[in-house]
Amino acid sequence: MDFAWDPDQRERYELVREKTRTWPAVEEGFLTREDWRRCAGLGLTGLSVPVEHGGGGLGFLSTARTVEAFGRGCPDMGLVFATMAHLFACAMPIAEHGGAELRDRTLPGLCSGELVGANAITEEGSGSDVTAMATRAVREGDDYVITGVKSFVSNAPIADVFTVYASTAPAFGHLGVTAFAVSRDTPGLTVDEPFDKVGLESVPASAVRLDGCRVPAGNRLGREGQGAAIFQASMRWERTCLFAAYLGRTERLLERCVEHALERRQFGRRISDNQAISHRIARLRLRLEAARLLLWQACWRLDQGERAVLDVAMAKLAVSEGAVEAGLDAMRIFAGAGVRTDSGIERELRDALPATVFSGTSEIQLEQIVKELGL
């Protein structure tokens, strides 16, 4: 592994960080199409999509480094999350597994920001247990008829294209799951009102209902029964490159903590002179660098064509739990100011909390690690 970034990677990192740091945060309500156009203008909505379909054509490591800059610069983690969920869980499954006509029809709009993507796999009764999926897809001639309810669909209220996972052969469990690209204007598809969340508040998320939605067979991703594998392939992108944003976020939070510790005085001296503070910041930096190296290693191995299941699981676990710990550290370092909403510290903590749940819970990552160790 080469630890030196090439000129293009360095230039892209600095450009994204500098441009996004001037963007306004979404203080109330949800992100807008104007916010989305800003992301598209920097190529963020199509970073890893092949160039021939309007994307940037970046590999795992270059994508992760760019997303890290996005997370470090952008004041609104919700916008970062929404953009990356669109890219990794909707655009990339279509790019990697969709037919030629489907790719030509959808990917240019997803990359340009004209279209917003969303991923619909989770159900109330089947979170981590995909085999319990109740949504069904039945082949009827040249179409599939899809019926079911998906929950926790990020971007759903503003999405134009959904990747939908449904069972075409329930008796085969996860081997009977099939993936589809479904347009928002498909008759029978309705989107519920967005629900409130503890963090990432600017991302609208809601349930999606499919009541006999007739979807052309050409909108199927891969073959019947490949849905679980397609989803896991998208998770390679999401569990590495999306979580790179939390590396950038943690680095920015670290910088704030150092600055505050040097400026804040109590009992006649800087609080950085207290080991309780300085050691907490030192450990924050240690966790950040360890998680960063794990994530870069996972991305490097994926770029070499390796499965890297163990590396991806370790990286996702370290980054997500490290982000929560960093938020808690900052809260303690800032003390009273940390719990005030105008400081932004409590928001950083709330935005980190979902990271240990989405894209596979911490417990799922531990199970992946255990399995790869042969236990």
Beta strands, then each sheet from edge to edge (+ up, - down):
strand 1: 117-120
strand 2: 136-140
strand 3: 143-154
strand 4: 161-167
strand 5: 177-183
strand 6: 189-191
strand 7: 205-216
strand 8: 220-221
strand 9: 265-266
strand 10: 269-270
sheet 1: 1+ 4+ 5- 8+
sheet 2: 2+ 3- 7+ 6-
sheet 3: 9+ 10-
end
